[in-house]
Amino acid sequence: MATEAVFKYLKQTNRPYSANDIMMNLHKEFGKTAIQKALDELVESTRIREKVYGKQKVYCVLQQIEEESNDGDSKGDEMKDLEEQIASKTVCLQTANSELKNCETQLNQLTNSLTTDQAKEEKEILQKDISALKEKLSNLSQNQVPISPTEQKNVKAKHEKCVKEYRKRKRLCMDVINAIMEGYPKSKKVLMEEIGIETDEDVKMKPIL
C-alpha cells in the first residue's frame, strides 16, 4: 500500500524528495520505516531513481524518454542533468533551512536568557537564602529543639526549591557567558573577572547537597 502511494506521489509531483519530505508531504499516513521500505522496493524495481548527496538521499521517478535519434539522446542527457541539478539544489535548500532553524533556536535562547547583571543578582540572592537556611538548620541541630514534622517538611521543601533555582540560574548565567565567549578574544576566567562574576570556588562555597 505504501509503495504505490509513494510512487503515485513522486509521479504526480515529478520532482526529487527525501524520505522524510515524502513522509511529511503524505501527512504522516505512513511511518518513516514504511516509507523507506517502499522507496527501496521502487528503486530495486527500477521504477524510481536514488541519488546520494553527502548524507542525504533523494528519490525521483525515472523519466521515460524515447531515444529515436541522436537528438533524442541529447534531450535525455539534458533531462538527466536537469534532474541532478534540481536534486542538488533541493538538498542545499533543505540544509540551509535546517541551519536557519538552528540559528533561530539559539537566538531565542539567548534572547530569553537573563542578562549578566540579572544572573549575578539572582545568584547572590539564592546564595543568601541557602546560607540562611543552613544556619537555621545548624542552630536547630545544636540546640536540639524539637521540630514538628510539618516544619521539617517545609524547611526541606524550601531548601530544595532554593537549590533548584540556584542551579537553574547558575546554568543560565554560564550559558550567557559561553555565548559571549564565542566572540571574546580572552579566556573565560578573564571575562568573568572583568564583569565581576565569582564562582562557587572563588567564594569558597561548600558543595550543595
Secondary structure, DSSP 8 states (H G I E B T S, - for coil): -HHHHHHHHHHHH-S-B-HHHHHHHTTTSS-HHHHHHHHHHHHHTTSEEEEEETTEEEEEE-------SHHHHHHHHHHHHHHHHHHHHHHHHHHHHHHHHHHHHHHHHHHHS--HHHHHHHHHHHHHHHHHHHHHHHHHHHHT----HHHHHHHHHHHHHHHHHHHHHHHHHHHHHHHHHTT-SS-HHHHHHHHT---TTTTT-----
